[in-house]
Amino acid sequence: MNVDAFIDARAPEWTELDALIRSARRRPESLGTDGVLRLGRLYRGAAADLAYVRRRVPGHPVVARVEALVGRARPLVYRRDHRQFSARAWATHGYWRRVRERPALLALAFVALFGPMLLSGYWAWRDPGAAAGLAPAAYESVTEPRPEGLDLGIPVDQQAALSAKIFTNNIRVTAVAFAGGVLLGAGSLLILAFNGVQIGTIAGLAIGAGNGRPFFELVTAHGVLELSCIFVAGAAGMRIGWAIIAPGYAPRGVVLKREAAAAVEVLVGTALWLVVAGLVEGFVTPAGLGFGPVMAIGWGIGAIYWGLVVVLGRPSRAERAARNASRRPVPRELAPTGELVP
């Protein structure tokens, strides 16, 4: 082998790789999509060159040169993010991006909860005799006809107790819907559907008994946010199940670990918003503000939550670049070949 000829042929790419390393400054995402792809190709070529010269001319100075170049490039290509957790960054962007980054699962969870809710509500309204058996005993008061149809006929403190039971049930359902993800996501879907049937049945019976207005006045202030939290947690649980079913090209264990960590982030953030719903329930529900203000508060809080998902959940520029890169076909020179060819 003519070492000088080999060096002359490969030196331009080594120089280009060195320039990319300097330009990246430990942040490969700053190179953009094309720059990251170019970095990977040049690194692969330099690694092949290193293997070649180590085998053919182990004592030549070019070995040290290429070793240093590959050593500097490798952390950029296989970088692990060692940044410390930032509560502020998580609260302002991290949680919201986690909620938004799996829209298909979020939509599936929404349908799994509200689809059965609407169907069972219509059924309970049209056939209250058959549906009455599905209503838990704790909620029977809302299904009993009232002469005036303007309130539930129970004291304010009992209304608050009934509302607290609904809140407690929703917390439990949120946790179980998340945990159901380990059953390949099916557990989350079943829990969401079952809870949707129960809520829909109670609402349908209340409407059929002429108590629709007081029922919605009782539950809407905190209910919009609580139901949002339930299906968000269900979608987070399904992330775990989907990682088991379809991990993609990465090892299943690696994908499962990554998705489980992201799902836990969603659960923790959602639990904090459930606390907000509980505070609203504790102070607004017993206040007797009336139907209009309660509707405005409930739907207003829901709009704030989903507005934050839309605005703060937008992916960063680096995340968009990585997503666009993943959609491009892999260049032939980057495709795995099973061997290194200088």
C-alpha positions, 0 to 999 in steps of 0.5 A: 500500500502507498501510504502517502497516496492513501493519505492524499486521497482521504485527507480532504474528508478528514479536514472536512470532518475536523471543520464540522467538529469545530463548528458543532462546538459540542452541539451537533444539532447546530449543524442542521439536518444536512450537517448532521448527516454529513457528520455521520458519513464522515465519521463512518469513513474516518472510523473505517480509515482508522481500522485500515491503517491500524491493521496495515501500518500500525506504527505510522504517524497517520494512525495517531492523527486519525485516532484523535479525529475519530475520538473527537467526532465520536461524542458528537455522533453518539452523544448522550445528554448529561444535562441536569434536570431543570424543573423550570424547563420541564414546567415551561416546555418539557411536560407540554411537549411530552403531552403533545409529542404522541398525537395519535395516542392522545386522539385514541385515548380521547375517543376511548373515553368520550366515545363510550361516554356519549353513547352511554349517555344517550342510552341512559337518557332514552332508557333510564330503567335499563341504565339505572343499574350501571349508576353507582349508589353514590350518585343516585341523588342526581338521577332522582326527579326533582319537582323544580328541576333547578337543584339536586335537593341536597344541602351544599355540604352534601353537594361538595361531598358528592363532588369530592367522590367524583374527584377521588374517583377521577384520580383513581381512574387517572392512575389506573389508566396510566398503569394499564399501559403495561398490558400492551396499552389494552388496559388503558383503553379498557379503563378509559372506556369503562369510566366513560360509560359510567360518567355518560350513564350518570349524566344521561340519567340526570338529564332524563330526570330533569336534573341536567342543569344542576348536574353540569353545574356541579361537575363542570367547573373541575370536570373539564380539566379532570377528564382532560387529565384522565385521557392524557394519563391514558395516552401516557400509559399507552406509550409504554404498551406501544413501545413493547408492541412496536419498538421500531429499529432500536432494541425493545429495552432501550425504547421501553426505557425511554418511553416509560421515562417520558410517560412518567413525566406526563403522569407527574405533570398531570397529577399536579393539574389534578390538584388544580382541579381539586382546588377549583372543586373545593372553592368553586363547587360549594359557592353556588355561583350559578350555571353561567359562571360555572360553565365559564370557569370549567371551560376556561380552565380547560382552554388554558390547559390545552392552549398551553399544550399547543403553545408550549408543547411545540417541538424545539428547532433541534427536535424538528430537525431530528424529526425531518432527518428521520423521515428522509431516506438513509443515504446509501453510504450510511446504510449498514453494510457489515464491513468497513471499507476505506 
